[in-house]
Amino acid sequence: MAEKLVLAGPASEELGKSVAQSLGLGTLDAEFKVFPDGESKFTLDARVSGKSIFLIQSTHPPVDQHLFQLLLAAHRLSQDGAKVTAVVPYLAYARQDKEFLPGEGVTLGVVAHLARSVGVRRLVTVDIHSAEGLSLFSFPTYSVSAIPNLVEYAKSQMRLDDPVVIAPDMGGSKRTEAFAQLYGAKFLQLTKTRDRSSGDVRVKEDKLDVEGKQVLIVDDIISTGGTVRAAAEAVLKGGAKGVSVVGVHGLFVGSATQTLEKAGLRHVVCTNTVPGKFNKVDVSEAISAHLKTLDE
Ligand code: R5P
């Protein structure tokens, strides 16, 4: 059986270490460097021929830099004869997994194509935006669910009295419904529209049965915070007595933190797929549990 090792990229150093620890695997030494002009360099300090490497690197902002580091490392490792499993806890570009408007490039398809061409043999991510996106990859893929960990945290730490769990849009509703079911809470789905040019988000406010309730918004990504802000405003207008948010991947770009502060949220909780101050839920065990099932 091939020796297994972990290589944690610069975007996922902490999470990578935790995964290696929980799997009882050694880590590979390598150097990732970024030049002043933004170019990346990767140097591998080990022989990896015949080994199986879990290359762990999230692709949060700076997205293209993190993605390129992942591709560069995967290429070097596979050229040296390793079997590369890309573990990408937050998989960027997963929202553009089809041509929504005529002429748009299918960005996730390009990521899948690049990953294959640099020698990635398997890809593991956490809560991909939509499971359909995995069909763009021509090698085995798997999306680990962080929902059980988030439910456990919400129940034990947030202690909301009989909350209503809300999906801010159709896209994430299956994941949010799974959260509500596991929690044993009522589930509601809002109708969100986003102006595809300006990015402005609106949420329909009619028929929201949240009067006097604690509301828990559950989404996969918090990026600018616009979706959460619009959903929070709608439920507060609908008479909710409090609103909190749980997101799997907390990107918090630009002024997202201030946007969420203004929205009057009681709790903001994310996982550690992306480093940040709202990371309260560790997904290293969930990732490791899946990696343990892989043969080599
Ligand atoms: C979109 O469909 C996703 O599920 C999230 O709702 C979205 O990416 C959040 O982005 P933002 O925080 O910028 O509104």
Boltz pocket constraint, residues with backbone or C-beta under 6 A from the ligand:
constraints:
  - pocket:
      binder: B
      contacts: [[A, 95], [A, 168], [A, 169], [A, 171], [A, 172], [A, 201], [A, 219], [A, 220], [A, 221], [A, 222], [A, 223], [A, 224], [A, 225], [A, 226], [A, 227], [A, 228]]
      max_distance: 6.0
